[in-house]
């Protein structure tokens, strides 16, 4: 019996080959647009440096040296990029289904609270090898529940997810401050923070370095997110819903179930980012630890073209920029605020490219 033909007129092998070409084309297109946008942002940044009376070549050399000039600087950049990548992968999956999750900040904060609670209370109950994984799982559960709350309000009360996730960010950040005033806070500390967490809960670090295990988790999240999007039925549903919700409904795909599921996944990844920050960087819960991460991750997801795999290099790029900012300011006198300007300009150019593609369609 002959194999059933596919859309390209060949057999099952070509169907797989067609998917591979689609995946490669999507990633290459997103990466190409991102690099072009970043290049344009660097050009405008160079013009701003010239206007200020500084040498852009020296400034960018100091930026690169500050990010890659030593193993410690590289470790700092990778640690900085880790929560960005984890959160951006979840945001990218949501964007694929035209679901706008801007609640990463709050989901990171709740993940940090849950991680800290398990670390402080589970040390006496769990064997030492299980404490750190249990803390990370708790962070994922906390972030997923917080995102699920926003999804529930959106799906069953009709409040737009932008409003839900944005407002829940403020609630979550206030909850961090509140729990640190209670039993989770360190008595007598000059700054709102928890006690130092048990050593068994800390993320392992590369010997002689501050680089922790989180970057491996971020890379795995990017890979699994890409596999989920392109190799699973669930990912196919997300892509169809994002392309045409009416077509998805006609095909029998439930928007409610898919939206709720992808929000839970996105929240879990953001909660994991919060746990990684607590266990890998601060080793305690600190008020304001999540500030800025969630919103930067949104920009990274846009820069990646909503492709979870491309979120990895995009997040690394942002981490390297931030790692080199202080060196640029110290060596050349260019304010470190130039880095957020470059990041913002990159986002503007990416959004312009997206708008242009939509006009063509």
TAMOHU-V159650 format. One record per residue. RES is the residue in one letter. PHI is phi as a letter, one per 20 degrees, with the letter a starting at -180 (none if undefined). PSI is psi in degrees with one decimal (NA if undefined). D_FIRST is the distance of its C-alpha to the first C-alpha in Angstrom with 2 decimals. Layout:
res = (RES/RES)
phi = (PHI/PHI)
psi = (PSI/PSI)
d_first = (D_FIRST/D_FIRST)
//
This chain:
res = (X/X/X/X/X/X/X/X/X/X/X/X/X/X/X/X/X/X/X/X/X/X/X/X/X/X/X/X/X/X/X/X/X/X/X/X/X/X/X/X/X/X/X/X/X/X/X/X/X/X/X/X/X/X/X/X/X/X/X/X/X/X/X/X/X/X/X/X/X/X/X/X/X/X/X/X/X/X/X/X/X/X/X/X/X/X/X/X/X/X/X/X/X/X/X/X/X/X/X/X/X/X/X/X/X/X/X/X/X/X/X/X/X/X/X/X/X/X/X/X/X/X/X/X/X/X/X/X/X/X/X/X/X/X/X/X/X/X/X/X/X/X/X/X/X/X/X/X/X/X/X/X/X/X/X/X/X/X/X/X/X/X/X/X/X/X/X/X/X/X/X/X/X/X/X/X/X/X/X/X/X/X/X/X/X/X/X/X/X/X/X/X/X/X/X/X/X/X/X/X/X/X/X/X/X/X/X/X/X/X/X/X/X/X/X/X/X/X/X/X/X/X/X/X/X/X/X/X/X/X/X/X/X/X/X/X/X/X/X/X/X/X/X/X/X/X/X/X/X/X/X/X/X/X/X/X/X/X/X/X/X/X/X/X/X/X/X/X/X/X/X/X/X/X/X/X/X/X/X/X/X/X/X/X/X/X/X/X/X/X/X/X/X/X/X/X/X/X/X/X/X/X/X/X/X/X/X/X/X/X/X/X/X/X/X/X/X/X/X/X/X/X/X/X/X/X/X/X/X/X/X/X/X/X/X/X/X/X/X/X/X/X/X/X/X/X/X/X/X/X/X/X/X/X/X/X/X/X/X/X/X)
phi = (none/f/f/f/f/d/f/e/n/d/e/g/f/f/f/f/f/f/f/f/f/f/f/f/f/f/f/f/f/f/f/f/f/f/f/f/f/f/f/f/f/f/f/f/f/f/f/f/f/f/f/f/n/d/e/f/f/f/f/f/f/f/f/f/f/f/e/c/f/b/g/f/f/f/f/f/f/f/f/f/f/g/f/f/f/g/f/f/f/f/f/f/f/f/f/f/e/l/d/d/e/d/d/g/g/f/f/f/f/f/f/f/f/f/f/f/f/f/f/f/d/e/f/e/d/d/f/g/f/e/f/f/f/f/f/f/f/f/f/f/f/f/f/f/f/f/f/f/f/f/f/f/f/f/e/d/d/m/e/g/f/f/f/f/f/f/f/f/g/f/f/f/f/f/f/g/f/f/f/f/e/d/f/e/e/e/f/n/f/f/c/f/b/e/f/f/f/g/g/f/e/f/f/f/d/f/g/m/b/e/f/d/f/g/f/f/f/f/f/f/f/f/f/f/f/f/f/f/f/d/c/c/f/f/f/f/f/f/f/f/f/f/f/a/f/f/f/f/f/f/e/n/e/e/f/f/f/f/f/f/f/f/f/f/f/f/f/f/f/f/f/f/f/f/f/f/f/f/e/e/d/e/l/a/e/c/f/n/f/e/f/n/f/f/f/f/f/f/f/f/f/f/f/e/m/l/d/g/f/f/f/f/f/f/f/f/f/f/f/f/f/f/f/e/f/f/f/f/f/f/e/d/n/e/g/f/f/f/f/g/f/f/f/f/f/g/f/f/f/f/f/f/f/f/f/f/f/f/f/f/f)
psi = (135.3/147.1/145.5/136.0/156.2/-175.6/-28.2/9.7/3.8/-171.5/-166.4/-30.7/-40.0/-27.1/-44.5/-41.2/-36.6/-39.6/-41.9/-41.3/-37.0/-44.5/-47.3/-42.6/-40.9/-46.9/-43.1/-41.1/-44.3/-43.0/-40.7/-44.9/-39.3/-44.4/-39.0/-45.1/-41.9/-40.3/-43.9/-39.7/-38.7/-38.1/-47.2/-38.2/-39.7/-39.0/-42.5/-38.3/-41.6/-43.3/-33.8/-1.6/15.6/166.7/114.4/-32.8/-44.2/-37.8/-47.4/-31.3/-41.6/-36.1/-46.7/-42.1/-36.8/-26.7/-33.8/7.7/-14.4/160.5/-34.3/-39.1/-39.8/-42.2/-41.8/-43.8/-42.7/-40.7/-37.7/-37.8/-23.7/-54.7/-28.6/-48.2/-46.8/-47.2/-39.1/-33.8/-45.9/-41.1/-40.1/-41.1/-40.9/-44.6/-32.4/-31.2/14.4/35.8/124.1/97.6/103.3/26.4/18.1/-36.5/-47.7/-36.9/-35.7/-43.8/-45.1/-37.3/-38.4/-39.8/-48.3/-41.3/-46.1/-41.0/-44.6/-38.5/-39.3/-32.8/-16.8/-9.6/-33.6/-9.9/-29.6/147.3/148.0/-42.4/-21.1/-10.6/-48.0/-47.1/-38.2/-37.9/-43.5/-40.4/-40.7/-40.3/-41.7/-42.3/-43.4/-46.5/-39.8/-41.4/-38.4/-40.9/-36.3/-34.2/-45.5/-41.5/-41.2/-42.4/-39.6/-46.6/-33.9/-8.6/-7.8/12.2/130.9/144.0/-26.1/-46.9/-44.1/-53.2/-36.4/-47.9/-35.3/-21.5/-47.2/-39.3/-44.0/-43.5/-36.8/-33.5/-37.7/-47.2/-37.4/-44.6/-28.0/-13.6/-12.1/-141.9/-24.8/-9.3/153.6/120.5/132.0/0.6/144.3/-7.4/142.6/110.1/161.6/168.5/160.7/132.1/156.4/143.8/-28.7/-19.5/-12.5/146.5/137.2/145.8/154.9/129.9/130.3/11.7/162.3/-2.0/125.8/178.4/-15.1/-35.7/-31.1/-42.0/-38.1/-43.4/-41.1/-40.4/-42.2/-42.5/-47.1/-35.6/-40.0/-42.9/-41.1/-42.8/-39.1/-14.0/6.7/158.0/-38.8/-43.9/-37.6/-40.9/-41.3/-42.3/-37.8/-44.2/-40.4/-33.3/-41.9/106.6/-35.2/-39.1/-38.5/-41.1/-40.9/-34.1/0.5/14.7/130.6/114.4/-38.9/-50.1/-42.7/-43.0/-42.8/-41.4/-44.4/-30.4/-39.2/-42.3/-45.8/-43.9/-38.5/-41.4/-39.2/-40.4/-37.1/-39.8/-40.5/-42.0/-39.2/-41.5/-42.9/-47.3/-26.1/-31.2/-63.1/-30.3/23.5/164.1/128.8/136.7/132.0/7.4/-24.9/-3.1/126.1/-21.4/-47.8/-42.2/-34.4/-37.5/-32.4/-44.9/-38.2/-40.3/-39.3/-43.5/-33.3/0.9/31.5/28.8/113.9/-35.0/-39.0/-18.2/-25.5/-57.0/-32.5/-42.6/-39.6/-37.5/-45.7/-39.0/-42.3/-40.5/-46.1/-32.1/-33.1/-3.8/-46.0/-35.9/-39.4/-41.7/-41.2/-39.0/-36.3/-19.6/7.9/127.4/141.9/-15.0/-10.3/-32.7/-49.0/-31.2/-45.2/-42.9/-45.0/-41.8/-38.8/-43.2/-40.4/-45.7/-37.2/-44.6/-36.6/-40.3/-40.2/-44.7/-37.5/-41.2/-39.6/-34.9/-36.6/-36.6/NA)
d_first = (0.00/3.78/6.53/8.96/11.87/15.24/18.71/19.21/16.24/14.47/12.05/13.36/15.82/17.53/18.00/19.92/21.69/22.66/24.21/26.03/27.42/28.50/30.25/31.93/32.98/34.43/36.39/37.57/38.69/40.57/42.17/43.17/44.76/46.55/47.98/49.17/50.81/52.43/53.70/55.31/56.89/58.33/59.83/61.54/62.66/64.21/66.08/67.43/68.57/70.34/72.07/73.35/74.92/72.61/70.49/66.75/65.81/68.04/66.77/63.09/63.96/65.73/62.77/60.37/62.92/63.47/59.78/58.88/62.30/62.27/60.06/61.88/61.13/57.43/57.38/59.12/56.60/53.59/55.24/55.99/52.40/50.88/51.60/50.72/47.21/46.61/47.79/46.14/42.64/43.06/44.60/41.78/39.18/41.40/41.79/38.01/38.14/41.36/43.39/46.67/47.86/51.25/52.40/51.67/55.40/55.94/52.86/54.06/57.50/56.31/54.11/57.25/59.26/56.73/56.42/60.20/60.73/58.43/60.00/63.51/62.87/60.14/61.94/63.86/60.88/57.98/57.79/58.40/54.87/53.36/55.83/54.37/50.74/52.13/54.11/51.12/49.04/52.03/52.14/48.49/49.09/52.22/50.59/47.62/50.02/52.08/49.09/47.89/51.31/50.96/47.45/48.77/51.65/49.32/46.73/49.06/52.32/51.11/53.08/51.34/49.99/52.10/55.24/54.18/53.19/56.16/58.74/57.31/57.86/61.60/61.54/59.78/62.20/65.10/63.68/63.76/67.43/68.14/66.67/68.57/71.76/71.03/70.21/67.60/70.21/72.38/75.99/78.43/75.86/76.98/73.53/71.13/68.86/67.72/69.03/67.35/64.20/63.91/62.83/59.89/58.34/58.59/55.55/55.65/56.91/56.57/59.71/62.50/60.72/60.32/56.55/54.85/51.41/50.61/49.13/46.43/45.66/45.56/43.10/40.82/41.12/40.12/37.05/35.98/36.74/34.46/31.61/32.27/32.25/29.12/26.95/27.54/26.95/30.73/31.14/28.64/30.73/33.86/32.62/31.55/34.88/36.75/35.10/35.55/36.79/36.34/32.64/32.28/34.13/32.02/28.87/30.61/31.77/35.20/37.67/40.21/38.15/36.80/40.28/41.96/39.53/39.80/43.57/43.72/41.80/44.05/47.14/46.13/45.80/49.15/50.70/49.47/51.17/54.34/54.14/53.65/56.70/58.80/57.84/57.38/60.06/62.85/62.41/63.93/63.41/65.45/66.16/64.38/61.91/58.98/60.76/58.83/55.66/53.60/54.54/54.00/50.51/49.77/50.74/48.56/45.52/46.26/46.83/43.44/41.76/40.70/38.51/39.21/38.62/41.02/43.54/44.25/45.73/47.29/49.02/50.16/51.61/53.66/54.80/55.98/57.82/59.67/60.48/62.12/63.96/67.12/67.42/67.31/70.05/72.15/71.98/71.97/73.31/70.30/69.85/66.87/66.13/64.59/61.40/60.75/61.50/58.85/56.37/57.26/57.02/53.59/52.48/54.04/52.17/48.85/49.48/50.41/47.15/45.22/47.28/46.68/42.89/43.09/45.30/42.76/40.07)
//
